[in-house]
Amino acid sequence: MLVAEILKGKGDAVYSIAPDATVAQACGELDEKRVGALVVCDKDRVVGVVSERDVVKAIARDGAAALKRSVSEVMTADVVFAAPAETVAILMGRMTDRRIRHLPVLKDGRLSGVVSIGDVVKCQIAEVTQEAESLRTYIAAG
């Protein structure tokens, strides 16, 4: 399955936050949107991703004072992207190798969605289930 198909099924909603927002504001957005990461955008440009993991690391280092810091201070600035034509297998490898759980998707240089490890696992389970059902049908017919 391709990234474009995942986005077609889940939608292309992207939850983002400005780099000058506070970590407390990011926590509020993560909670309200029920997501594990926000894409950090400076106008139309992706400058980072802030995840629950980034927030936990900041709080572990600075305690409650971390909540007053800007998102740009705690975000992951080395963003790894996905492309609509990439396969789930490629994404799984990239996510595993880099130990990341969210990949913003760029189409023609523009942000067009986000794929999470949950989306990838859901897709893998659906593919395996479909393959098993096809094999059962084939065996039953033979």
KOLNUTI-848033 format. One line per 2 residues: number of its first residue (from 1); their letters; for each residue x, y, z of C-alpha. Coordinates in Angstrom, 2 decimals, padded with zeros to 5 digits. Layout:
NUM> a> X:Y:Z | ...
***
This chain:
1> ml> 000.00:000.00:000.00 | 001.15:003.53:-000.75
3> va> 001.23:006.58:001.51 | -001.30:008.29:-000.79
5> ei> -003.78:005.46:-000.11 | -003.30:005.78:003.65
7> lk> -004.01:009.51:003.46 | -007.05:008.89:001.27
9> gk> -008.45:006.61:003.98 | -007.59:008.71:007.02
11> gd> -007.83:012.17:005.52 | -005.26:014.86:005.04
13> av> -005.79:016.80:008.26 | -002.53:018.17:009.60
15> ys> -002.34:019.61:013.07 | 000.36:022.22:013.31
17> ia> 001.73:024.78:015.72 | 003.95:027.84:015.39
19> pd> 007.57:027.63:016.56 | 007.06:030.49:019.02
21> at> 004.13:028.79:020.79 | 004.89:027.53:024.28
23> va> 005.34:023.90:025.19 | 002.24:024.27:027.40
25> qa> 000.25:025.37:024.34 | 001.61:022.38:022.41
27> cg> 000.51:020.06:025.23 | -002.96:021.57:025.08
29> el> -003.14:021.01:021.31 | -001.84:017.43:021.59
31> de> -004.52:016.70:024.17 | -007.34:018.49:022.35
33> kr> -006.56:016.92:018.96 | -005.77:013.53:020.53
35> vg> -002.54:013.15:018.55 | 001.02:012.30:019.46
37> al> 002.76:015.02:017.46 | 002.28:018.40:015.84
39> vv> 004.03:019.67:012.74 | 005.84:022.91:013.54
41> cd> 005.27:025.41:010.73 | 006.69:028.85:010.16
43> kd> 004.12:030.17:007.68 | 004.10:027.54:004.89
45> rv> 007.46:026.02:005.81 | 007.86:022.92:007.99
47> vg> 010.59:023.64:010.54 | 010.11:020.73:012.92
49> vv> 007.90:018.22:014.66 | 007.06:018.39:018.35
51> se> 005.98:015.10:019.86 | 004.97:013.79:023.24
53> rd> 008.49:012.37:023.47 | 010.01:015.85:022.95
55> vv> 007.79:017.25:025.70 | 008.70:014.48:028.14
57> ka> 012.42:014.99:027.50 | 012.09:018.75:028.08
59> ia> 010.19:018.25:031.34 | 012.69:015.62:032.50
61> rd> 015.49:018.17:031.98 | 013.83:021.40:033.13
63> ga> 010.81:020.40:035.19 | 007.73:022.60:035.04
65> aa> 009.81:025.47:033.59 | 009.89:023.54:030.31
67> lk> 006.21:024.36:029.79 | 007.13:028.04:029.35
69> rs> 009.79:027.36:026.72 | 009.04:027.79:023.04
71> vs> 008.22:024.82:020.87 | 011.26:025.64:018.71
73> ev> 013.51:024.95:021.71 | 012.25:021.39:022.27
75> mt> 011.06:020.23:018.83 | 012.83:017.80:016.56
77> ad> 014.26:020.06:013.86 | 015.70:017.31:011.66
79> vv> 012.38:016.42:010.03 | 012.10:013.15:008.15
81> fa> 009.42:013.24:005.46 | 007.39:010.72:003.48
83> ap> 006.21:010.99:-000.11 | 002.78:009.93:-001.42
85> ae> 004.29:007.32:-003.76 | 006.28:005.52:-001.04
87> tv> 005.20:002.13:000.22 | 004.30:001.15:003.76
89> ai> 007.34:-001.15:003.84 | 009.64:001.79:003.12
91> lm> 007.97:003.84:005.86 | 008.26:001.02:008.39
93> gr> 011.98:000.77:007.72 | 012.50:004.52:007.98
95> mt> 010.45:004.80:011.18 | 012.24:001.86:012.77
97> dr> 015.74:002.99:011.76 | 015.19:006.57:012.92
99> ri> 013.02:005.67:015.95 | 010.28:008.07:014.93
101> rh> 006.53:007.68:015.03 | 005.26:010.50:012.80
103> lp> 006.18:011.41:009.23 | 004.87:014.55:007.57
105> vl> 004.01:013.88:003.93 | 005.18:016.28:001.24
107> kd> 003.51:016.38:-002.16 | 005.04:018.74:-004.71
109> gr> 006.93:020.44:-001.88 | 003.76:021.12:000.15
111> ls> 002.59:019.49:003.35 | -000.25:017.13:002.47
113> gv> -000.69:014.98:005.55 | 000.96:013.07:008.39
115> vs> 001.40:009.32:008.68 | 001.87:007.80:012.11
117> ig> 003.23:004.45:013.16 | -000.36:003.57:014.10
119> dv> -001.47:004.22:010.52 | 001.32:001.99:009.23
121> vk> 000.53:-000.84:011.64 | -003.20:-000.61:010.84
123> cq> -002.37:-000.86:007.15 | -000.09:-003.86:007.69
125> ia> -002.77:-005.67:009.71 | -005.37:-005.00:007.00
127> ev> -003.04:-006.35:004.30 | -002.23:-009.53:006.27
129> tq> -005.91:-010.08:007.07 | -006.87:-009.68:003.41
131> ea> -004.11:-012.06:002.32 | -005.22:-014.68:004.86
133> es> -008.83:-014.38:003.69 | -007.74:-014.78:000.05
135> lr> -005.79:-017.92:000.96 | -008.78:-019.36:002.87
137> ty> -011.04:-018.68:-000.13 | -008.53:-020.27:-002.51
139> ia> -008.12:-023.37:-000.34 | -011.89:-023.74:000.14
141> ag> -012.46:-023.50:-003.62 | -009.76:-026.07:-004.41
***
